[in-house]
Amino acid sequence: MSSRLRRVAVRAYERLLERELDGAPTHVAVIQDGNRRYAESQGKERTQGHHAGAETTESMLRWCRDLGVEELTLYTFSTENFERPEHEREELFDLIEEKLRAFADREEVHENRVRIRAIGELDRLPERVRDAVDYADERTRGYDDLHLNVALAYGGRAELLGVARDVARDVAAGDLDPADIDAAELESRLYDKPARDVDLIIRPGGEERTSNFLPWHANGNEAAAFFCTPYWPEFRRVDFLRAIRTYESRQESWRRTRAERALALVRSVTDRELTEAKRVLGQFRGSLPDGELDEELETAD
């Protein structure tokens, strides 16, 4: 197939996918994987792969805005990335600094009120990168139409271990009662956290794992996951639409499972429990085959 015909086919597929979608997840998180492998496959320097990936990141922000996504979190530099060779780390830091400042100055960022923040162990970053983080934060503070979180020096396991140590220390010092330890207390001790739980995690590049990314906000929320083979610089809008379709299919499956459980509850409860059971089941009207829910509710009456 010629490149022109391929582009026409992809655009047609995009339109088909958009017609099938009912909406978009509120919070999407992306593991930007495959920059180096993309560069190697093209016979280029690794740094060129990172620059190509940065262009996809700009497109991703635009796609999120167009489709109604309210929050985007990008896994940009993990704690494990500190183990890379020094010259590669420095080139990455240069690129991150450049893009943070460029994003913070972009007219469309201000027109669309995009809030830019960084999350992670920011004190481990070079001063020039921390300065760029502060610059982007200050330039976009007060915006809330679309939140862009850039995960830098981030590691989910390290984050949770740090929270556990903080809690243990405060309990030992008598500053925290073990009875007061709940989900809200733990969440308050996380890094500057995303505004919302994660609905969908996307990982390009062929790997099928979430690599310790946002375990509290993604895994804890049972976020949908979409894995695909294109490297991050090759990730296209049609891939994003396919990811959203995966999210919607999972949500539909989840609602049906909950509805079936509620239906089983109605069939088994005593009269004293019936009112509550019917209330729960009524929340899932439309998730079961036509007439099945109404039939059960009428029988329960």
BELRA-V55578 format. One line per field, one symbol per residue. phi: phi as a letter, one per 20 degrees, with the letter a starting at -180 (. if undefined). psi: psi as a letter, one per 30 degrees, with the letter a starting at -180 (. if undefined). burial: 1 if it has 9 or more other C-alpha atoms within 8 Angstrom, else 0. A space follows every 50 residues. Layout:
phi->???
psi->???
burial->???
This chain:
phi->.ffffffffffffgffffffeerbffcddceedofffffffemdfgffff ffffffgfffffffffenfebcddeebeffffefggfffffffffffgff ffffeffffffeleedcdcpeffeeggffffffffffffdfnebfbeddd ecldbfffffffffffffffffenebegfeecffffffefggegfcfeeb ddcennedbelmelffedffelffccdbegfgfefdgfffffffffffff fffffffffffffffgfdfegfefgffffffffdgoedggnfffffffff f
psi->kleeeeeeeeeeeeeeeeffkfallekkkkjikgeeeeeefgglleeeee eeeeeeeeeeeeeeeefgkfkkkkjejlefffflkeeeeeeeeeeeeeee eeeffkefeeeghkkklkkaiffflleeeeeeeeeeeefgkfkgekkjkj jkhkjeeeeeeeeeeeeeeeeefgfkkffgjaeeeeefglljllfllkek kkjlffkilfhgjheefdefghklkkklfkleffkleeeeeeeeeeeeee eeeeeeeeeeeeeeeefflleefeeeeeeeeffgkfflkkfeeeeeeeee .
burial->00000100010011001000100111111111111111110001011111 11111100011011100111111111111010000001101111111111 10111000110011111111110010001101101110010010111111 11111100110010001001100001000010001100010000001111 11111110000010101110101111110111101011111111111101 01001101110110110010000100110110010011000010011000 0
